[in-house]
Every structure is written in structure tokens, then in C-alpha cells.
Amino acid sequence: MLLAIDIGNTHTVLGMFHKEKLIQHFRVTSDHALTVDECGILVKQLFPDYGKVKDVIICSVVPPLSPIYQEMSKKFLKVDSVLVHWNLPLGIKILYDDPSQVGADRIANAVAAYQIYGGPTIIVDLGTATTLDVITEKGEYLGGAIAPGIETSSVNLFKRAAQLFKVSLAKPRKAIGTSTAESMRSGIIFGSVGQIDEIVNRIKEELRKEHRVKKKPKVIATGGLADLIARESKTIEKVEPTLTLKGLRRIYLQVKKSKK
């Protein structure tokens, strides 16, 4: 079995694969003070079949946590893990000015999206940051956009505005809120949808004009708030909740193949 781990700033997602099938996956809070032993206990609690794990692949945007999970893999699972970075055999070509600056989660998303949908594809990942990534029909990762995440920006609003309070992130009943809570939901959710749709449309225009792309790009979303935003978006066509984990599995297979 393969254990795939996606370490984000706010949440860590862990998934267990048996061949192509994702058997279980869990989303937990990213504890930046996590120890190796605590990490091992967590994995044992989440996955009763942890003893069957033969391989581990990790993508991380939290450098202090990367060695914690790598050491956990060695100590508790007796496995040397693969840590995702840009110069692994990925099956796509990264055209970023400095490929080392592309987040490992963005790489995994691009790999999965290209495997599932081909290109051109635009990936919207709604996490601590909202990222949009673009991959061409030839498997070229062009780059994209990074904006503050929905929860990140809303928490900052609550902290800085003395008379505002935290609200649940749910679909607003209407754009014109008749209470403070409804007004905030309208601004946060519809504002985020508008931001995403505007960036997606600008990306599509650039693909047509600057990259001579004639085929209509597929727009897919992933991340914790993907379902909520996709229902209101005019550009998002498909939600893939486990896209990053699927990308990690694909990268693992590419790495394994390259070693033969």
C-alpha cells in the first residue's frame, strides 16, 4: 500500500492507496509543533492497516514539518519516503522562471489534472492560499496566480475589524445581506467567486492570445471549500476533492518507473 501525505499550512491530508484505489483519506490540522512520535501515533490511529504500507510519498509547503513526516516514515513504517520537488520525473514540464519556487502541492495538482483531463487545464485550489495553475495540452506547466485563501482573508477581517465577528462560511441567501452575518457571508463568498472567475477568464484570454491555444481549457477545483465555491462559480466545471493525493500517487509511479 502507498501512503500519500499532503502537508499544508492549515491542514494535512493523508490518504492510503491500494493500487489505484484511494481506500481512506483524512484531513487533520497541521500542528507546526508536531513531534515524530506524535506523528507516528496519528498515522497508527488513522490507519489500522499501517503495517501494510510499503511506500510513502510526501508533498509539503511547511518546511519544518517535512523532516518530521520523513522521520516518522522511517521510524514507524520502516520506509524511506519520497519528498516531492520540481526535478523529480513528473511527466510534465515546468516552465516557471524558477521551477524550485513552485509549491509541491501545485506540482501534484498539475500532474493529476494532466493525467485525468489532459490539457489545457486550469486548476483552482482553495486552501490557505487560493492558487490557480495552468497546464497546456503538451503537459507544460505555465504558472498561474496566488491569492489569499478564503478562510485566511476572512479570519484577518474578523481580527482587524472590532465590530465584526467570525461567521460560518456557507452559501449566502442573497447578495444584499440584511444582517451583519449575512452581509459578511455575501462579501466573503461572492467576493471570492468573483475573484476566481475573473482570474480564470483572464487566463483563458492569455492562453488564446499569447499562447495560441484554440482548445477550451477545462477548469477544475480542489481544496476544502471547492464544493461551496464551485456551486456559485460560472467558470469551475468539475470538483476533484482528492486531486492532490491522486497527483502524489502518479508522481510516486513516475519515480518508481525511473528507477527500473
Buried (B, 14 or more C-beta within 10 A) or exposed (E): BBBBBBBBBBBBBBBBBEEEEBEEBBBEEBEEEBEBEEBBEBBEEBBEEBEEBEBBBBBBBBEEBBEBBBBBBEEBBEBEBBBBBBEBEBBBEBBBEEBEEBBBBBBBBBBBBBBBBBBBBBBBBBBBBBBBBBBBBEBBBBBBBBBBBBBBBBEEBEEEEEEBEEBEBEEBEEEEBEEEBBBBBBBBBBEBBEBBBEBBEEBBEEBBEEEEBEEEBBBBBBBBBBEBBBEBBEBBBBBBBBBBBBBBBBBBBBBBEEEE
